[in-house]
Amino acid sequence: MNNNKLIPAVDWNAYAQKYDMLLAYNPYYQEAFQKILATLKEWNIEKGGLVADLGAGTGNYSVEMARLFPHARIMHIDNNKTMNARAAKKAVGIPNFEIMHCDIQQVDLAPQSLQGLLCINSLYTFPAPQEALQKMNKWLAPGAKAVFLDPGRIMNITAWKLAISKYLLGTYGLKKTLRIFKESQVVGKQNAYIRAMQKNGSYWTHSHEDFCEAIREAGFQIETASTCFRGECDLVLARKA
């Protein structure tokens, strides 16, 4: 029996409508976001240089990069129209921001054309993650830097609800916490589908060590590696060797 037929696919259009609540109310997302922004501020991007965000979602990172590097071209790459639409709204008035609507398999950048690359919370959904990593390495210029953040372990929905509840209650109180949970029901529903797809092998799961090894095998040199999001995600800062 094909178990994939029994599991609803993740509705990324629905997820996109409330995805930014993660940045607004999830302290673990906020912590990783600030850490990655601090890293990006140290990048040296030349005038006219091209930087890409693969699986860029609603543009939390790509739009920030466009502001950080106004002299460079920032390419936001995602295959979901609703995610891209929300990113486009955030980028109104930012001239160096470009959206490429396509799957990772369709991306065809020139070798060594990128001066920087991000792949945040998306690699695990790609059909062939190792192949995607190799393509990313090919696109990067020698010495160019990359940031990878990926959920590798199967999501523990109950533990996440408890952790977020504790934070929200302590920060906002009961009334607002209940309102936030009601508004974010679609996020919880889609996270349950993600967990199911992780369990049946549709989405890539990995240990921290396996993730680092996959990045090295693709030709990257790892500068720092750590876990985040309560140990369920891996954050790797790397450069093209």
Backbone as JSON, one array per atom type, in Angstrom:
{
  "sequence": "MNNNKLIPAVDWNAYAQKYDMLLAYNPYYQEAFQKILATLKEWNIEKGGLVADLGAGTGNYSVEMARLFPHARIMHIDNNKTMNARAAKKAVGIPNFEIMHCDIQQVDLAPQSLQGLLCINSLYTFPAPQEALQKMNKWLAPGAKAVFLDPGRIMNITAWKLAISKYLLGTYGLKKTLRIFKESQVVGKQNAYIRAMQKNGSYWTHSHEDFCEAIREAGFQIETASTCFRGECDLVLARKA",
  "N": [[0.85, -1.2, 0.0], [0.51, 2.26, -0.76], [1.42, 4.58, 1.37], [1.62, 7.31, 1.11], [-0.69, 8.27, -0.12], [-2.52, 8.39, 1.88], [-1.98, 10.55, 3.4], [-2.59, 13.93, 3.76], [-1.28, 16.45, 1.6], [1.03, 19.06, 2.4], [-0.34, 22.25, 2.6], [0.95, 24.8, 1.23], [0.11, 27.27, 0.4], [-1.93, 27.94, 2.19], [-0.4, 27.89, 4.52], [1.3, 30.04, 4.05], [-0.29, 32.26, 4.54], [-0.28, 32.68, 7.28], [2.32, 32.37, 8.01], [4.19, 34.28, 8.86], [3.63, 34.67, 11.49], [5.29, 33.09, 12.9], [7.73, 34.45, 13.04], [6.84, 36.64, 14.45], [5.92, 35.63, 16.93], [7.26, 33.31, 17.78], [9.82, 32.47, 19.81], [12.09, 30.94, 19.27], [12.34, 30.93, 16.53], [12.77, 33.67, 16.23], [15.23, 33.96, 17.53], [17.0, 32.46, 15.88], [16.67, 33.93, 13.54], [17.75, 36.47, 14.18], [20.39, 35.73, 14.67], [21.22, 34.82, 12.15], [20.89, 37.18, 10.65], [22.87, 38.76, 11.83], [25.09, 37.4, 10.93], [24.87, 37.79, 8.15], [25.37, 40.51, 7.97], [28.06, 40.63, 8.09], [28.95, 39.8, 5.67], [30.72, 40.35, 2.62], [29.7, 41.79, -0.07], [30.03, 42.44, -3.44], [29.55, 45.36, -5.54], [26.78, 45.18, -7.61], [26.75, 42.45, -7.38], [25.33, 39.13, -7.16], [23.0, 37.64, -5.04], [21.34, 34.87, -3.64], [18.28, 33.55, -2.33], [17.08, 30.54, -1.58], [14.09, 28.74, -1.74], [12.61, 30.73, -0.48], [10.28, 31.56, 0.76], [8.11, 33.73, 2.53], [9.75, 35.87, 2.37], [11.21, 36.84, 4.57], [13.97, 36.76, 5.02], [15.13, 37.32, 2.49], [14.17, 39.88, 1.8], [15.29, 41.39, 3.85], [17.98, 41.07, 3.17], [18.04, 42.48, 0.79], [17.78, 45.04, 1.74], [20.07, 45.21, 3.31], [22.11, 44.98, 1.43], [22.04, 47.13, -0.7], [23.39, 47.72, -3.0], [23.61, 45.42, -4.41], [22.18, 42.6, -6.27], [19.34, 40.91, -5.28], [18.02, 37.77, -5.26], [15.03, 36.24, -4.88], [13.87, 33.09, -4.51], [11.29, 30.86, -5.01], [8.71, 28.35, -5.14], [6.07, 28.79, -4.61], [3.15, 30.57, -5.11], [1.68, 32.14, -3.31], [3.37, 32.55, -1.13], [5.35, 34.0, -2.5], [3.88, 36.23, -3.28], [3.36, 37.5, -0.86], [5.96, 38.11, -0.13], [6.59, 39.91, -2.15], [4.96, 42.09, -1.48], [6.22, 42.95, 0.84], [8.54, 43.87, -0.23], [8.02, 46.13, -1.69], [9.03, 49.03, -3.35], [11.69, 48.49, -3.12], [14.32, 48.37, -5.11], [16.28, 46.48, -5.84], [15.43, 43.91, -5.58], [14.42, 40.76, -6.63], [12.08, 38.36, -7.85], [11.97, 34.92, -8.42], [9.9, 32.62, -9.64], [9.77, 29.37, -9.25], [10.53, 25.8, -9.18], [13.23, 24.15, -7.41], [14.48, 22.4, -9.15], [14.19, 23.66, -11.56], [15.7, 25.92, -11.49], [18.28, 27.69, -12.98], [21.12, 28.84, -12.79], [24.09, 30.63, -13.65], [27.29, 29.04, -13.48], [29.3, 29.78, -10.65], [28.18, 32.28, -10.23], [26.99, 33.4, -8.02], [27.39, 35.45, -5.13], [26.67, 34.96, -2.61], [24.51, 32.88, -0.59], [21.41, 31.68, 0.66], [19.58, 29.13, 2.31], [16.9, 28.42, 3.87], [15.0, 26.59, 6.08], [13.91, 24.95, 4.04], [15.29, 23.09, 2.44], [14.81, 20.44, 3.22], [12.42, 19.83, 2.05], [12.93, 19.57, -0.63], [13.03, 17.53, -3.6], [15.44, 16.11, -4.11], [17.72, 16.47, -2.01], [20.6, 16.29, -1.71], [21.52, 16.52, -4.33], [20.56, 19.09, -4.84], [22.14, 20.6, -3.08], [24.64, 20.25, -4.28], [24.21, 21.63, -6.69], [23.87, 24.21, -5.7], [26.43, 24.69, -4.7], [27.86, 24.72, -7.1], [26.85, 27.03, -8.25], [27.87, 29.05, -6.64], [30.43, 31.52, -6.25], [34.0, 31.04, -5.92], [34.96, 30.81, -2.55], [32.71, 32.18, -1.72], [29.96, 32.7, 0.57], [27.54, 30.72, 2.42], [24.39, 30.07, 3.99], [22.77, 27.62, 5.77], [19.79, 26.37, 7.06], [17.93, 23.88, 8.5], [15.15, 21.79, 9.23], [15.72, 18.85, 10.75], [14.96, 16.71, 12.38], [12.13, 14.64, 13.23], [9.2, 16.41, 13.76], [8.07, 17.28, 16.97], [5.05, 17.79, 17.82], [3.43, 18.16, 20.14], [5.3, 18.81, 22.18], [6.27, 21.18, 21.1], [3.98, 22.82, 21.21], [3.63, 23.05, 23.97], [6.01, 24.36, 24.73], [5.84, 26.8, 23.31], [3.45, 27.75, 24.34], [4.12, 28.22, 27.02], [5.96, 30.3, 26.74], [4.38, 32.31, 25.47], [2.32, 32.74, 27.35], [3.78, 33.76, 29.49], [4.7, 36.08, 28.35], [2.58, 37.49, 27.09], [0.24, 36.96, 28.44], [-2.89, 35.24, 29.31], [-5.26, 35.83, 27.75], [-4.4, 37.03, 25.29], [-2.72, 35.02, 24.44], [-4.48, 32.88, 23.91], [-5.85, 34.03, 21.78], [-3.8, 34.25, 19.88], [-3.18, 31.54, 19.44], [-5.6, 30.69, 18.34], [-5.67, 32.17, 15.97], [-3.49, 31.1, 14.69], [-4.07, 28.52, 13.94], [-4.02, 27.3, 11.42], [-1.3, 27.08, 10.94], [-0.5, 25.19, 12.84], [-1.95, 23.01, 11.88], [-0.79, 22.56, 9.34], [1.81, 22.03, 10.14], [1.41, 19.58, 11.36], [0.9, 18.03, 9.12], [3.4, 18.24, 7.89], [4.97, 16.85, 9.75], [3.85, 14.28, 9.39], [4.65, 13.77, 6.78], [7.37, 13.8, 7.07], [7.64, 11.5, 8.63], [6.83, 9.47, 6.88], [8.77, 9.54, 5.01], [8.6, 11.31, 2.87], [9.59, 13.84, 3.2], [12.87, 14.97, 3.86], [14.71, 13.72, 6.56], [17.23, 14.0, 9.09], [20.22, 13.51, 11.05], [22.18, 15.82, 13.03], [24.87, 15.45, 12.46], [24.76, 14.02, 10.04], [23.65, 15.96, 8.39], [25.64, 17.93, 8.32], [27.65, 16.43, 7.09], [26.51, 15.99, 4.56], [26.59, 18.54, 3.52], [29.34, 19.0, 3.42], [30.06, 17.0, 1.58], [28.98, 18.06, -0.7], [30.78, 19.93, -1.41], [31.3, 22.1, 0.21], [32.92, 24.13, 2.7], [32.66, 23.98, 6.09], [32.09, 26.52, 8.39], [30.89, 27.2, 10.88], [28.77, 25.18, 12.93], [25.67, 24.27, 14.33], [22.89, 23.37, 16.47], [19.42, 24.36, 16.52], [16.15, 25.79, 17.22], [15.08, 24.32, 19.43], [16.7, 22.07, 19.24], [15.81, 20.63, 17.06], [16.4, 21.55, 14.55], [19.05, 22.26, 12.19], [21.76, 24.46, 11.93], [23.98, 25.77, 9.72], [26.84, 27.5, 8.84], [28.64, 28.21, 6.03], [31.19, 28.04, 3.43], [32.1, 28.18, -0.05], [34.41, 25.82, -0.84]],
  "CA": [[0.0, 0.0, 0.0], [1.22, 3.52, -0.81], [0.97, 5.39, 2.49], [1.58, 8.72, 0.73], [-2.04, 8.63, -0.5], [-3.31, 8.54, 3.08], [-1.55, 11.74, 4.11], [-2.8, 15.16, 2.99], [-0.07, 17.21, 1.33], [1.1, 20.36, 3.06], [-0.91, 23.33, 1.8], [1.85, 25.92, 1.45], [-0.66, 28.51, 0.21], [-2.56, 28.22, 3.48], [0.68, 28.17, 5.47], [1.83, 31.37, 3.76], [-1.17, 33.3, 5.09], [0.03, 32.91, 8.69], [3.7, 31.97, 8.28], [4.94, 35.32, 9.55], [3.39, 34.61, 12.93], [6.46, 32.45, 13.51], [8.69, 35.51, 13.36], [6.23, 37.54, 15.42], [5.61, 35.06, 18.24], [8.06, 32.12, 18.13], [11.14, 32.96, 20.25], [13.15, 30.13, 18.68], [12.48, 31.49, 15.18], [13.35, 35.0, 16.39], [16.64, 33.79, 17.89], [17.73, 32.06, 14.68], [16.6, 35.05, 12.6], [18.73, 37.49, 14.59], [21.73, 35.16, 14.5], [21.54, 34.81, 10.73], [21.05, 38.57, 10.22], [24.19, 39.2, 12.29], [26.05, 36.78, 10.02], [24.77, 38.44, 6.85], [25.96, 41.84, 8.06], [29.51, 40.49, 7.94], [29.27, 39.41, 4.29], [31.26, 41.37, 1.73], [29.09, 41.59, -1.38], [30.48, 43.47, -4.37], [28.54, 46.12, -6.26], [26.23, 44.41, -8.72], [26.82, 41.02, -7.09], [24.06, 38.41, -7.07], [22.81, 36.81, -3.84], [20.08, 34.14, -3.8], [17.61, 32.88, -1.21], [16.38, 29.41, -2.19], [12.99, 28.37, -0.86], [12.64, 31.97, 0.3], [9.04, 31.74, 1.52], [7.47, 35.05, 2.53], [10.76, 36.91, 2.18], [11.78, 37.4, 5.8], [15.42, 36.92, 4.87], [15.51, 37.93, 1.21], [13.9, 41.32, 1.85], [16.31, 41.98, 4.72], [19.22, 41.13, 2.41], [17.93, 43.57, -0.19], [18.05, 46.27, 2.48], [21.47, 45.18, 3.76], [23.01, 45.11, 0.28], [21.32, 47.87, -1.74], [24.24, 47.78, -4.19], [23.64, 44.08, -5.0], [20.91, 42.03, -6.73], [18.87, 39.85, -4.38], [17.07, 36.92, -5.97], [14.13, 35.47, -4.02], [13.45, 31.94, -5.32], [10.33, 29.98, -4.34], [7.76, 27.8, -6.11], [4.7, 28.99, -4.14], [2.71, 31.9, -5.52], [1.22, 32.92, -2.18], [4.59, 32.96, -0.45], [5.99, 35.04, -3.31], [3.05, 37.43, -3.25], [3.6, 38.16, 0.42], [7.32, 38.67, -0.2], [6.54, 41.07, -3.05], [4.39, 43.2, -0.73], [7.25, 43.45, 1.76], [9.65, 44.45, -0.99], [7.58, 47.29, -2.48], [9.93, 50.16, -3.24], [13.08, 48.03, -3.02], [14.59, 48.11, -6.54], [17.26, 45.41, -6.1], [14.79, 42.66, -5.15], [13.82, 40.04, -7.76], [11.43, 37.09, -7.51], [11.96, 33.86, -9.42], [8.88, 31.65, -9.25], [10.06, 28.07, -9.86], [11.07, 24.74, -8.33], [14.68, 24.09, -7.38], [14.95, 21.69, -10.34], [14.11, 24.55, -12.7], [16.64, 27.03, -11.34], [19.43, 27.49, -13.86], [22.02, 29.97, -12.63], [25.42, 30.41, -14.22], [28.31, 28.61, -12.51], [30.1, 30.79, -9.95], [27.54, 33.58, -10.4], [26.47, 33.9, -6.75], [28.33, 35.88, -4.1], [26.13, 34.51, -1.33], [23.33, 32.02, -0.77], [20.67, 31.22, 1.82], [18.57, 28.09, 2.13], [16.37, 28.4, 5.22], [13.76, 25.83, 6.3], [13.33, 24.51, 2.77], [16.04, 22.01, 1.81], [14.21, 19.15, 3.57], [11.26, 19.58, 1.18], [13.36, 19.38, -2.01], [12.99, 16.11, -3.98], [16.78, 15.5, -4.05], [18.5, 17.47, -1.27], [22.03, 16.25, -1.99], [21.69, 17.1, -5.66], [20.34, 20.53, -4.71], [23.34, 21.16, -2.46], [25.7, 20.27, -5.29], [23.9, 22.72, -7.61], [24.17, 25.45, -5.0], [27.89, 24.85, -4.67], [28.28, 25.06, -8.45], [26.46, 28.42, -8.53], [28.62, 30.0, -5.81], [31.8, 31.88, -6.61], [34.97, 30.52, -4.95], [35.03, 31.55, -1.31], [31.43, 32.79, -1.36], [29.39, 32.1, 1.77], [26.18, 30.19, 2.39], [23.75, 29.76, 5.27], [21.78, 26.54, 5.68], [19.04, 26.03, 8.27], [17.02, 22.83, 8.04], [14.57, 20.92, 10.26], [16.17, 17.5, 10.45], [14.3, 15.69, 13.18], [10.67, 14.63, 13.11], [8.64, 17.44, 14.63], [7.28, 16.88, 18.13], [4.02, 18.83, 17.86], [3.0, 18.4, 21.52], [6.36, 19.52, 22.88], [6.32, 22.55, 20.58], [2.83, 23.56, 21.75], [3.9, 23.35, 25.38], [7.08, 25.35, 24.81], [5.33, 28.08, 22.83], [2.43, 28.2, 25.3], [4.81, 28.76, 28.2], [6.53, 31.6, 26.37], [3.33, 33.28, 25.2], [1.64, 33.07, 28.6], [4.66, 34.61, 30.28], [4.96, 37.34, 27.65], [1.38, 38.22, 26.7], [-0.92, 36.65, 29.26], [-3.79, 34.19, 28.82], [-6.21, 36.28, 26.73], [-3.74, 37.18, 23.99], [-2.2, 33.71, 24.05], [-5.58, 32.15, 23.29], [-6.13, 34.66, 20.5], [-2.71, 33.88, 18.98], [-3.35, 30.13, 19.07], [-6.75, 30.58, 17.45], [-5.3, 32.73, 14.68], [-2.42, 30.31, 14.07], [-4.49, 27.13, 13.8], [-3.59, 26.77, 10.13], [0.12, 26.73, 11.07], [-0.45, 23.92, 13.55], [-2.46, 21.96, 10.99], [0.21, 22.26, 8.31], [2.94, 21.4, 10.82], [1.06, 18.17, 11.55], [1.12, 17.38, 7.83], [4.85, 18.15, 7.7], [5.42, 15.73, 10.58], [3.43, 13.04, 8.75], [5.47, 13.57, 5.58], [8.68, 13.42, 7.58], [7.58, 10.12, 9.11], [6.7, 8.5, 5.8], [9.91, 9.65, 4.11], [8.41, 12.27, 1.79], [10.5, 14.94, 3.5], [14.18, 14.52, 4.33], [15.09, 13.85, 7.96], [18.66, 13.75, 9.23], [20.88, 13.92, 12.28], [23.04, 16.99, 12.82], [26.11, 14.97, 11.83], [24.46, 13.68, 8.64], [23.44, 17.21, 7.66], [26.96, 18.52, 8.1], [28.36, 15.61, 6.11], [25.92, 16.24, 3.26], [27.09, 19.84, 3.07], [30.75, 18.81, 3.05], [30.12, 16.19, 0.36], [28.61, 18.91, -1.83], [31.92, 20.79, -1.74], [31.38, 23.27, 1.09], [33.73, 24.11, 3.92], [31.82, 24.44, 7.18], [32.74, 27.46, 9.31], [30.29, 26.89, 12.18], [27.59, 24.31, 12.85], [24.99, 24.16, 15.62], [21.46, 23.07, 16.39], [18.54, 25.43, 16.97], [14.74, 25.38, 17.29], [14.96, 23.28, 20.45], [17.46, 20.91, 18.83], [15.19, 19.93, 15.93], [16.92, 22.1, 13.3], [20.5, 22.41, 12.08], [22.2, 25.72, 11.35], [25.36, 25.65, 9.25], [27.44, 28.61, 8.09], [29.66, 27.56, 5.22], [31.67, 28.76, 2.27], [32.54, 27.29, -1.11], [35.82, 25.49, -0.61]],
  "C": [[0.88, 1.24, 0.0], [0.68, 4.45, 0.26], [0.88, 6.87, 2.15], [0.15, 9.18, 0.41], [-2.92, 8.89, 0.72], [-3.02, 9.83, 3.82], [-1.8, 12.98, 3.26], [-1.47, 15.88, 2.78], [-0.13, 18.54, 2.08], [0.55, 21.42, 2.1], [-0.07, 24.59, 2.06], [1.16, 27.26, 1.21], [-1.33, 28.91, 1.52], [-1.5, 28.61, 4.52], [1.19, 29.6, 5.29], [1.02, 32.48, 4.41], [-0.79, 33.66, 6.53], [1.49, 32.61, 9.03], [4.46, 33.01, 9.11], [4.63, 35.42, 11.03], [4.54, 33.91, 13.64], [7.49, 33.49, 13.92], [8.14, 36.44, 14.44], [6.17, 36.95, 16.82], [6.44, 33.85, 18.66], [9.46, 32.56, 18.53], [12.3, 32.2, 19.63], [13.41, 30.59, 17.24], [13.18, 32.85, 15.27], [14.85, 34.91, 16.69], [17.48, 33.43, 16.67], [17.78, 33.2, 13.66], [17.65, 36.1, 12.92], [20.16, 37.0, 14.41], [22.14, 35.18, 13.03], [21.72, 36.23, 10.2], [22.42, 39.1, 10.63], [25.28, 38.63, 11.39], [26.06, 37.49, 8.67], [25.44, 39.82, 6.85], [27.48, 41.81, 7.9], [29.93, 40.1, 6.53], [29.78, 40.61, 3.5], [30.75, 41.09, 0.32], [29.47, 42.75, -2.3], [29.3, 44.18, -5.04], [28.09, 45.33, -7.49], [26.24, 42.92, -8.51], [25.43, 40.41, -6.92], [24.06, 37.51, -5.83], [21.43, 36.16, -3.96], [19.59, 33.56, -2.48], [16.73, 31.81, -1.82], [15.32, 28.87, -1.24], [12.7, 29.52, 0.09], [11.35, 32.3, 1.02], [8.46, 33.13, 1.4], [8.48, 36.19, 2.54], [11.35, 37.51, 3.44], [13.27, 37.67, 5.67], [15.78, 37.67, 3.58], [15.27, 39.44, 1.2], [14.92, 42.02, 2.73], [17.65, 42.08, 3.98], [19.2, 42.26, 1.4], [18.19, 44.92, 0.48], [19.52, 46.35, 2.92], [22.45, 45.47, 2.64], [22.31, 45.84, -0.87], [22.1, 47.98, -3.05], [24.26, 46.46, -4.95], [22.25, 43.7, -5.51], [20.54, 40.87, -5.81], [17.78, 39.06, -5.11], [16.33, 36.03, -4.97], [13.55, 34.34, -4.88], [12.51, 31.04, -4.51], [9.3, 29.53, -5.37], [6.3, 28.01, -5.69], [4.24, 30.42, -4.38], [2.27, 32.75, -4.34], [2.39, 33.41, -1.34], [5.22, 34.14, -1.19], [5.2, 36.34, -3.29], [3.26, 38.21, -1.96], [4.99, 38.8, 0.45], [7.32, 39.94, -1.05], [5.97, 42.29, -2.33], [5.41, 43.8, 0.22], [8.34, 44.22, 1.03], [9.24, 45.65, -1.85], [8.55, 48.46, -2.25], [11.39, 49.79, -3.1], [13.51, 47.59, -4.42], [15.51, 46.92, -6.83], [16.75, 44.04, -5.71], [14.1, 42.02, -6.35], [13.2, 38.73, -7.27], [11.52, 36.14, -8.69], [10.99, 32.79, -8.93], [9.15, 30.32, -9.96], [10.53, 27.08, -8.8], [12.6, 24.76, -8.4], [15.23, 23.4, -8.62], [14.99, 22.58, -11.57], [15.09, 25.71, -12.64], [17.89, 26.73, -12.16], [20.31, 28.74, -13.81], [23.39, 29.63, -13.22], [26.39, 29.95, -13.15], [29.09, 29.8, -11.97], [29.51, 32.2, -10.06], [27.06, 34.2, -9.09], [27.59, 34.31, -5.8], [27.85, 35.52, -2.69], [24.85, 33.75, -1.55], [22.74, 31.67, 0.59], [19.74, 30.09, 1.42], [18.02, 27.78, 3.52], [15.04, 27.65, 5.28], [13.11, 25.36, 5.01], [14.02, 23.3, 2.16], [15.38, 20.65, 2.05], [13.02, 18.8, 2.67], [11.66, 19.31, -0.27], [13.38, 17.9, -2.36], [14.34, 15.4, -3.85], [17.71, 16.47, -3.35], [19.99, 17.47, -1.59], [22.34, 16.85, -3.36], [21.52, 18.61, -5.63], [21.56, 21.21, -4.09], [24.5, 21.26, -3.46], [25.48, 21.39, -6.3], [24.22, 24.06, -6.97], [25.67, 25.73, -4.96], [28.41, 25.28, -6.03], [27.98, 26.53, -8.75], [27.29, 29.44, -7.78], [30.0, 30.28, -6.38], [32.76, 31.3, -5.57], [35.05, 31.42, -3.72], [33.74, 32.2, -0.87], [30.77, 32.0, -0.23], [27.94, 31.67, 1.59], [25.69, 29.94, 3.81], [22.69, 28.7, 5.01], [21.12, 26.35, 7.04], [17.97, 25.04, 7.83], [16.46, 22.04, 9.21], [14.88, 19.46, 9.96], [15.45, 16.4, 11.19], [12.78, 15.78, 13.03], [10.07, 15.53, 14.19], [7.81, 16.83, 15.76], [6.24, 17.97, 18.38], [3.62, 19.17, 19.3], [4.04, 19.19, 22.29], [6.47, 20.97, 22.42], [5.18, 23.38, 21.15], [3.07, 23.96, 23.2], [4.96, 24.45, 25.52], [6.59, 26.74, 24.4], [4.28, 28.64, 23.8], [3.07, 28.85, 26.52], [5.37, 30.15, 27.91], [5.44, 32.65, 26.2], [2.6, 33.7, 26.47], [2.48, 34.02, 29.44], [4.87, 35.98, 29.66], [3.7, 38.16, 27.44], [0.17, 37.98, 27.59], [-1.88, 35.71, 28.55], [-4.65, 34.66, 27.65], [-5.55, 36.38, 25.36], [-3.18, 35.85, 23.51], [-3.28, 32.89, 23.35], [-5.91, 32.72, 21.91], [-5.07, 34.29, 19.46], [-2.87, 32.44, 18.51], [-4.53, 29.94, 18.11], [-6.39, 31.06, 16.05], [-4.3, 31.85, 13.93], [-2.78, 28.84, 13.88], [-4.02, 26.51, 12.49], [-2.12, 26.37, 10.17], [0.25, 25.38, 11.76], [-0.91, 22.76, 12.67], [-1.43, 21.56, 9.95], [1.46, 21.63, 8.93], [2.67, 19.91, 11.08], [1.24, 17.4, 10.24], [2.61, 17.23, 7.54], [5.4, 16.98, 8.5], [5.08, 14.39, 9.92], [4.31, 12.74, 7.54], [6.92, 13.29, 5.94], [8.7, 11.94, 7.96], [7.5, 9.12, 7.97], [7.8, 8.63, 4.75], [9.75, 10.61, 2.96], [9.32, 13.48, 1.95], [11.76, 14.38, 4.17], [14.33, 14.75, 5.84], [16.54, 13.43, 8.1], [19.13, 14.12, 10.64], [21.71, 15.17, 11.98], [24.31, 16.59, 12.09], [25.88, 14.65, 10.35], [24.27, 14.95, 7.8], [24.77, 17.88, 7.33], [27.74, 17.75, 7.04], [27.82, 15.83, 4.7], [26.43, 17.55, 2.67], [28.55, 19.74, 2.66], [30.87, 18.03, 1.73], [29.77, 17.0, -0.88], [29.7, 19.9, -2.2], [32.06, 22.03, -0.89], [32.37, 23.04, 2.22], [32.89, 24.72, 5.04], [32.63, 25.34, 8.11], [32.22, 27.26, 10.73], [29.06, 26.03, 11.96], [26.99, 24.17, 14.24], [23.56, 23.7, 15.39], [20.67, 24.27, 16.91], [17.1, 24.92, 16.96], [14.58, 24.16, 18.21], [15.63, 21.97, 20.0], [16.92, 20.18, 17.63], [15.7, 20.41, 14.58], [18.44, 22.22, 13.37], [20.82, 23.71, 11.37], [23.68, 25.61, 11.01], [25.74, 26.9, 8.46], [28.63, 28.04, 7.35], [30.15, 28.5, 4.12], [32.06, 27.74, 1.21], [34.03, 27.05, -0.95], [36.68, 25.89, -1.81]]
}
